[in-house]
Structures are given as structure tokens and as C-alpha cells.
Amino acid sequence: MSAPGPLWRQAYDAVDRAVTPHADSLVRSPGFALGVALVRRATTAARSSAQGLTARAWHLVNLPAGSDVHRLRAQVGALDREVRRLTVALEAERRAERLRALPSRTPELPTTEDDHADRAEPADDPRPRPARRRAQRPPGT
């Protein structure tokens, strides 16, 4: 036989043996399932009415409600995915256009650096970037 465990474990096992049969019979009863369903419906109804009430209150003071923010976040996410998809398609089209614009070479002609310089690829963004500001230092340092 093994020695009994710690005191807290003995107390837990005693309570478990006393409570488990009663809790099991309660949970398996038809009234319990009905009660759980009614409580679930009541909490769902209370939550939706509270959300509607708070949304109306926020809209009265001309502020967005949580549902508005959720809908806008979903729209921004959809737009972000669409921009990424279009960017990938545009890059693929640019690569294909560059390949079509390359002149065909004959194997007997050697290539030089000048040939590569003539076909420099354009920058993705034709707009120049603004100059970065340097740290302001007092004169004489």
C-alpha cells in the first residue's frame, strides 16, 4: 500500500468524492439543459441590447461605436490585401515589359559594361525624395 498524499490532496479527494455524484446527476438532468439554454438566450439578448444602446449613445455625441470601428478595420484589411495583390501584378507586368524591351543578342557578340549601362532600369518611384535634415549643431563644434 502507498502512503497517503499531502493533506491538501486528501482534502481535495474527499470533496471530489462527495460532490461529483450530485453534480453529475444535476448536469445530466433535462432541466439543467433547459436552464443553460435560457441563460444563454438571456445573456445574448442583454448583450445585443446593451451594444445597440451604447452604439446609439456614441453616435449621439458623433463618435464611432465599436461596431463602426470593427467594420472599418475589416474594410482597411480588404483594401490592404487588394493593394498587395495589385502591387504583385504590377511588378510582374513591369518585369515582363522589361524582358520584352530587351534587344535580342546574338551569341557571337561580346557584351561590355556600356551595353549594360544603356539598359539601366528605371526607379520604381520617379519622384525624388526630400533631402534628410541633418542634426543641428551649434557653430564652432
C-alpha positions as CSV (number, residue, x, y, z in Angstrom):
1,M,0.0,0.0,0.0
2,S,1.2,3.5,-0.7
3,A,1.3,6.2,1.9
4,P,-1.4,8.8,1.7
5,G,-0.6,12.0,-0.2
6,P,-0.3,15.5,1.1
7,L,-3.0,17.0,3.3
8,W,-4.3,19.3,0.6
9,R,-4.7,16.3,-1.8
10,Q,-6.6,14.3,0.8
11,A,-9.0,17.2,1.3
12,Y,-9.5,17.6,-2.4
13,D,-10.2,13.9,-2.9
14,A,-12.8,13.9,-0.1
15,V,-14.6,16.9,-1.5
16,D,-14.4,15.4,-5.0
17,R,-16.0,12.1,-3.8
18,A,-18.8,13.9,-2.0
19,V,-19.6,16.5,-4.7
20,T,-19.1,14.6,-8.0
21,P,-22.2,12.3,-7.9
22,H,-24.5,15.2,-7.1
23,A,-23.0,17.5,-9.7
24,D,-23.1,14.7,-12.3
25,S,-26.8,14.0,-11.7
26,L,-27.6,17.7,-11.9
27,V,-25.7,18.2,-15.2
28,R,-27.4,15.2,-16.8
29,S,-30.9,16.3,-16.0
30,P,-33.2,17.8,-18.7
31,G,-33.9,20.8,-16.5
32,F,-30.3,21.8,-16.5
33,A,-30.0,21.8,-20.3
34,L,-33.2,24.0,-20.5
35,G,-31.8,26.3,-17.8
36,V,-28.5,26.7,-19.7
37,A,-30.3,27.4,-22.9
38,L,-32.5,30.1,-21.3
39,V,-29.5,31.7,-19.6
40,R,-27.6,31.7,-22.9
41,R,-30.5,33.4,-24.7
42,A,-30.9,36.0,-21.9
43,T,-27.3,36.9,-21.9
44,T,-27.2,37.2,-25.7
45,A,-30.3,39.4,-25.7
46,A,-28.9,41.6,-22.9
47,R,-25.5,41.9,-24.7
48,S,-27.1,42.9,-28.0
49,S,-29.4,45.4,-26.5
50,A,-26.5,46.9,-24.5
51,Q,-24.4,47.1,-27.6
52,G,-27.2,48.8,-29.5
53,L,-27.8,51.3,-26.7
54,T,-24.1,52.2,-26.4
55,A,-23.7,52.5,-30.1
56,R,-26.6,54.9,-30.2
57,A,-25.1,56.9,-27.3
58,W,-21.7,57.1,-29.1
59,H,-23.5,58.2,-32.3
60,L,-25.4,60.9,-30.4
61,V,-22.1,62.5,-29.5
62,N,-20.8,62.0,-33.0
63,L,-18.2,59.3,-32.1
64,P,-17.7,55.9,-33.7
65,A,-19.1,52.9,-31.9
66,G,-17.2,49.6,-31.6
67,S,-19.2,48.1,-34.5
68,D,-18.2,51.1,-36.7
69,V,-14.5,50.6,-35.9
70,H,-14.8,46.8,-36.5
71,R,-16.4,47.4,-39.9
72,L,-13.7,50.0,-40.9
73,R,-10.9,47.7,-39.8
74,A,-12.3,44.9,-42.0
75,Q,-12.5,47.4,-44.9
76,V,-9.0,48.6,-44.4
77,G,-7.8,45.0,-44.3
78,A,-9.6,44.2,-47.5
79,L,-8.1,47.3,-49.2
80,D,-4.6,46.3,-47.9
81,R,-5.0,42.8,-49.4
82,E,-6.2,44.3,-52.7
83,V,-3.2,46.8,-52.8
84,R,-0.8,43.9,-52.2
85,R,-2.4,41.8,-54.9
86,L,-2.3,44.8,-57.4
87,T,1.4,45.5,-56.4
88,V,2.4,41.9,-57.2
89,A,0.5,42.0,-60.5
90,L,2.1,45.4,-61.4
91,E,5.6,44.1,-60.6
92,A,5.1,41.0,-62.7
93,E,3.9,43.2,-65.6
94,R,6.9,45.5,-65.2
95,R,9.2,42.5,-65.3
96,A,7.5,41.1,-68.4
97,E,7.7,44.6,-70.1
98,R,11.4,44.9,-69.4
99,L,12.0,41.4,-70.8
100,R,10.1,42.3,-73.9
101,A,12.0,45.6,-74.3
102,L,15.4,43.9,-74.2
103,P,17.0,43.5,-77.6
104,S,17.8,40.0,-78.6
105,R,21.5,39.3,-78.6
106,T,23.5,37.1,-80.9
107,P,25.9,34.7,-79.2
108,E,28.9,35.8,-81.2
109,L,28.8,39.5,-80.0
110,P,30.5,40.0,-76.6
111,T,28.8,42.2,-74.0
112,T,30.5,45.2,-72.4
113,E,29.8,47.4,-69.5
114,D,28.4,50.0,-71.9
115,D,25.7,47.7,-73.1
116,H,24.6,47.2,-69.5
117,A,24.7,50.9,-68.8
118,D,22.4,51.7,-71.8
119,R,19.7,49.5,-70.3
120,A,19.6,50.8,-66.8
121,E,16.3,50.0,-65.1
122,P,14.1,53.0,-64.1
123,A,13.5,53.6,-60.4
124,D,10.1,52.3,-59.1
125,D,9.3,55.8,-57.8
126,P,10.1,58.6,-60.2
127,R,9.6,61.3,-57.6
128,P,12.7,62.5,-55.9
129,R,12.8,62.1,-52.1
130,P,13.1,65.2,-50.0
131,A,16.6,65.7,-48.5
132,R,17.0,64.5,-45.0
133,R,17.7,67.1,-42.4
134,R,20.9,66.8,-40.5
135,A,21.3,67.3,-36.8
136,Q,21.5,71.0,-35.9
137,R,24.8,71.7,-34.2
138,P,25.9,75.0,-32.8
139,P,28.6,76.7,-34.8
140,G,32.2,76.0,-33.8
141,T,31.8,72.5,-32.7
